């Protein structure tokens, strides 16, 4: 009888569940093996050590979030900012495992220990994202009187603050929260 195939996605999904239950410190090789129900060889074949696993978990969450966010930067600047904030809330609703990673923050994933290719992937994507945020910031500031600090507070920080209370309490995010956040962004930036 053939051995079952355990793909990387299944293992990272399990790591995301462990993360959601206890934060990055709980994401150990043993915990992920237990959660995924895979032989240790399946995990270690893909991720030779915990830093490689943490890097993959972080980079996968970032890629998931950014993939559908980039198109939102286009269009009228205030509408783009509101759409990005609403998207963040909706993405957290749809991807709580990934959302826990972003809410925990990069530093808690021990990036200095990551394998070089993972650090390069993260740096490349981080630079692309920062360029997009800077471009949106310039466009919004050209049309409004808000400071960069205020803009980043309402577009970046507010959506995460809005979902944190629900995700950290393992409660569902209210269905209307994305619209509420978008409304606050529009009001703040007009």
C-alpha positions in Angstrom: 0.0 0.0 0.0 1.4 3.4 -1.0 2.2 5.9 1.7 -0.1 9.0 1.9 1.2 12.2 0.3 1.5 15.1 2.7 1.9 18.3 0.8 3.5 21.5 1.9 0.2 23.4 2.0 -1.3 20.8 4.4 1.7 21.2 6.7 1.6 25.0 6.6 -2.1 24.9 7.3 -1.4 22.9 10.4 1.4 25.3 11.4 -1.2 28.2 11.0 -3.6 26.4 13.3 -0.9 26.0 15.9 0.0 29.6 15.5 -3.6 30.7 16.0 -3.9 28.7 19.2 -0.7 29.9 20.8 1.3 32.3 18.8 4.7 31.9 17.1 6.4 30.4 20.2 4.1 27.4 20.0 5.0 26.6 16.4 7.5 23.9 17.0 8.3 21.0 14.7 6.7 18.5 17.2 3.5 20.6 17.5 3.1 20.9 13.7 3.8 17.1 13.2 1.0 16.4 15.8 -1.4 18.9 14.3 -0.8 17.8 10.7 -0.8 14.1 11.5 2.3 13.6 9.3 5.4 11.6 9.9 8.4 13.7 11.0 10.2 12.9 7.7 7.4 14.7 5.8 8.0 17.9 7.7 11.7 17.8 7.8 11.9 17.0 4.1 10.2 20.3 3.4 11.5 22.3 6.3 14.9 21.2 7.7 14.5 23.3 10.8 12.1 25.6 12.7 13.4 28.8 11.2 12.7 27.4 7.7 9.2 26.5 8.8 8.6 29.9 10.4 9.9 31.7 7.3 7.6 29.7 5.0 4.6 30.4 7.3 5.3 34.1 7.3 6.0 34.4 3.6 2.9 32.4 2.7 0.8 34.7 4.8 2.3 37.8 3.2 1.8 36.4 -0.3 -1.8 35.5 0.5 -2.5 39.0 1.8 -0.7 40.9 -0.9 -1.9 38.9 -3.9 -5.4 40.4 -4.1 -4.4 43.7 -2.4 -2.2 45.1 -5.1 -5.0 45.8 -7.6 -6.8 47.9 -4.9 -4.1 50.5 -5.1 -5.4 51.7 -8.4 -8.2 54.3 -8.9 -9.2 57.3 -6.9 -6.8 57.6 -3.9 -9.3 57.9 -1.1 -11.4 55.1 -2.5 -8.3 53.0 -3.0 -7.3 53.6 0.7 -10.8 52.6 1.9 -10.9 49.6 -0.3 -7.5 48.4 1.0 -8.7 48.8 4.6 -11.9 46.9 3.9 -10.0 44.2 2.1 -7.7 43.8 5.1 -10.7 43.0 7.3 -12.3 40.7 4.8 -9.0 38.9 4.2 -8.7 38.3 8.0 -12.2 36.9 8.0 -11.4 34.5 5.1 -7.8 33.7 6.2 -7.7 33.6 10.0 -4.6 31.4 10.0 -2.7 33.8 7.9 -4.1 36.8 9.7 -2.7 35.4 13.0 0.8 35.5 11.4 0.5 39.1 10.3 -1.0 40.2 13.6 1.9 38.5 15.5 4.4 40.5 13.5 7.5 39.6 11.5 9.9 39.9 14.5 8.1 37.1 16.4 9.0 34.7 13.5 12.7 35.0 14.2 13.7 36.3 10.7 17.4 36.6 11.5 17.5 32.8 11.6 15.7 32.2 8.3 17.4 30.6 5.4 18.8 33.1 2.9 16.4 32.3 0.1 13.4 33.0 2.5 14.9 36.3 3.6 15.4 37.3 0.0 11.8 36.4 -0.8 10.6 38.4 2.1 12.8 41.4 1.3 11.7 41.5 -2.3 8.0 41.3 -1.5 8.5 43.8 1.4 10.1 46.3 -0.9 7.3 45.9 -3.5 4.7 46.4 -0.8 6.4 49.4 0.7 6.6 51.0 -2.8 2.9 50.5 -3.3 2.1 51.9 0.2 4.3 54.9 -0.5 2.7 55.5 -3.8 -0.8 55.4 -2.3 0.3 57.7 0.5 1.6 60.3 -2.0 -1.6 60.1 -4.0 -3.8 60.5 -1.0 -1.8 63.3 0.5 -1.9 65.2 -2.8 -5.7 65.2 -2.6 -6.2 65.7 1.2 -4.7 67.5 4.1 -4.0 64.4 6.2 -0.5 63.6 7.4 1.3 60.4 6.6 1.0 59.4 10.2 -2.8 59.8 10.1 -3.1 58.0 6.8 -1.1 55.0 7.9 -3.1 54.9 11.2 -6.4 54.7 9.5 -5.5 52.6 6.4 -3.0 50.2 7.9 -3.3 50.1 11.7 -7.1 50.5 12.0 -8.1 47.4 10.1 -5.7 45.2 12.2 -6.9 46.8 15.4 -10.5 46.2 14.4 -10.0 42.4 13.8 -7.5 41.8 16.6 -10.1 41.7 19.4 -12.0 39.0 17.5 -9.1 36.9 16.3 -7.4 37.0 19.7 -10.6 36.0 21.4 -11.3 33.2 18.8 -14.6 35.0 17.9 -16.0 35.6 14.5 -15.3 38.9 12.9 -18.7 40.8 12.4 -19.9 40.7 8.9 -20.2 44.5 8.7 -16.8 45.3 10.1 -15.2 45.8 6.7 -17.8 48.3 5.8 -17.5 50.1 9.1 -13.7 50.3 8.7 -14.0 51.6 5.1 -16.5 54.3 6.3 -14.1 55.4 9.0 -11.2 55.6 6.5 -13.3 57.7 4.0 -14.5 60.0 6.8 -10.9 60.5 8.1 -9.4 61.1 4.6 -12.0 63.5 3.2 
